[in-house]
Amino acid sequence: MTEILEALAKFSFWIENSQSSHAQMIRSHPSRIEEMRKEWLPHPGLEREMIELFVEEMNLELPEEVYEFYQWHNGRFIIGDYANPIYIPPLEDAFEQVFEGRFKNFPIFFGDDCYYLIDPVKRGQNLSPIRFYDSGIHRDVYAPSLTSVMKALAECAEKYDLISIYYADFDSQEQRQKQSRFVTQLFERYGVIGMTCGLWR
């Protein structure tokens, strides 16, 4: 099993079993509008052949970790916050952004006018850095790879029963600040930049 698949299995366990409000929101989006609720849920992954069709149409190589990621799930669900919710887009939404010329690189996470894009790769490359863009301004490397982000999320879920400080349940502001320090240190250990553009803000 690859490192990203191992991390995604742990992340899935958290989504399916945690009683935190964030995990419950991912499992069953609170919207009363049925169509919106269905849209904001993790959906089953895609067959590799389907992903390859998108890639061929985009004329854009993706690292192996992205194939494994979209074979895991192909949904839209909130994983953190910047100024507004940061979410994982379905492959077709990311594809549309590239196909319409909004981005040259592949967007792996969306926010409200902020995006996390994967650097171009050569065929067969396993990993690629993720860069943060805010209002079209390039903000440099956010994480060494999607694998590093998912490993950090999985460990955070295992250790602290949360993946985002913004969406976490705390009894006090003091508890929030203490956990925020621990979570920031954990993500930084994986080379993922924190707080100003962190998914776990």
Backbone hydrogen bonds, N-H to C=O, Kabsch-Sander energy under -0.5 kcal/mol:
donor,donor_aa,acceptor,acceptor_aa,energy
6,E,2,T,-2.2
7,A,3,E,-2.2
8,L,4,I,-2.7
9,A,5,L,-2.0
10,K,6,E,-1.7
11,F,7,A,-2.5
12,S,8,L,-2.6
13,F,9,A,-2.0
14,W,10,K,-1.9
15,I,11,F,-2.5
16,E,12,S,-2.7
17,N,13,F,-1.8
18,S,14,W,-2.7
24,Q,20,S,-2.2
25,M,21,S,-2.0
26,I,22,H,-2.2
27,R,23,A,-2.4
28,S,24,Q,-2.3
34,E,32,R,-0.7
37,R,33,I,-2.7
38,K,34,E,-2.6
39,E,35,E,-1.8
40,W,36,M,-1.7
41,L,38,K,-0.7
41,L,39,E,-0.6
45,G,72,W,-0.8
46,L,70,Y,-2.6
50,M,47,E,-0.7
51,I,47,E,-1.7
52,E,48,R,-2.6
53,L,49,E,-1.5
54,F,50,M,-1.7
55,V,51,I,-2.5
56,E,52,E,-2.4
57,E,53,L,-2.1
58,M,54,F,-2.4
59,N,55,V,-1.4
60,L,55,V,-1.4
64,E,125,Q,-2.0
65,E,126,N,-2.1
66,V,63,P,-1.4
67,Y,63,P,-1.1
68,E,64,E,-2.1
69,F,65,E,-2.1
70,Y,66,V,-2.4
71,Q,67,Y,-1.3
72,W,68,E,-1.0
72,W,69,F,-0.6
73,H,69,F,-1.8
74,N,43,H,-1.9
76,R,39,E,-0.6
76,R,41,L,-1.1
77,F,75,G,-0.5
77,F,88,I,-0.8
79,I,86,I,-2.6
80,G,86,I,-1.5
81,D,199,L,-1.1
82,Y,84,N,-1.9
86,I,80,G,-3.0
87,Y,110,F,-2.8
88,I,77,F,-2.0
93,D,90,P,-0.8
94,A,90,P,-1.9
95,F,91,L,-3.0
96,E,92,E,-2.0
97,Q,93,D,-1.6
98,V,94,A,-1.6
99,F,95,F,-3.2
100,E,96,E,-2.4
101,G,98,V,-1.5
102,R,97,Q,-1.9
103,F,97,Q,-1.2
106,F,118,I,-0.8
108,I,106,F,-0.5
108,I,116,Y,-3.0
109,F,116,Y,-1.2
110,F,87,Y,-2.7
111,G,114,C,-1.9
113,D,111,G,-1.2
115,Y,133,Y,-2.6
116,Y,109,F,-2.1
117,L,115,Y,-0.5
117,L,131,R,-2.8
118,I,106,F,-3.2
119,D,129,P,-2.6
121,V,61,E,-0.5
125,Q,122,K,-2.2
130,I,143,A,-2.6
131,R,117,L,-3.3
132,F,140,D,-2.1
133,Y,115,Y,-2.9
134,D,137,I,-2.1
135,S,113,D,-3.1
137,I,134,D,-2.1
138,H,136,G,-0.5
139,R,132,F,-3.3
142,Y,130,I,-3.3
143,A,130,I,-1.7
149,V,145,S,-1.5
150,M,146,L,-2.6
151,K,147,T,-2.4
152,A,148,S,-2.0
153,L,149,V,-2.6
154,A,150,M,-2.5
155,E,151,K,-2.3
156,C,152,A,-2.5
157,A,153,L,-2.5
158,E,154,A,-2.3
159,K,155,E,-2.9
160,Y,156,C,-2.8
161,D,157,A,-1.4
162,L,156,C,-0.8
165,I,200,W,-3.3
168,A,165,I,-1.2
170,F,168,A,-0.6
176,R,172,S,-1.9
177,Q,173,Q,-2.4
178,K,174,E,-2.2
179,Q,175,Q,-2.5
180,S,176,R,-2.4
181,R,177,Q,-1.7
182,F,178,K,-1.8
183,V,179,Q,-2.9
184,T,180,S,-2.5
185,Q,181,R,-2.3
186,L,182,F,-2.1
187,F,183,V,-2.6
188,E,184,T,-2.5
189,R,185,Q,-1.6
190,Y,186,L,-0.8
190,Y,187,F,-0.9
191,G,188,E,-1.7
192,V,187,F,-2.3
193,I,142,Y,-2.9
193,I,191,G,-0.5
196,T,194,G,-1.8
197,C,194,G,-1.0
201,R,81,D,-0.5
201,R,198,G,-1.4
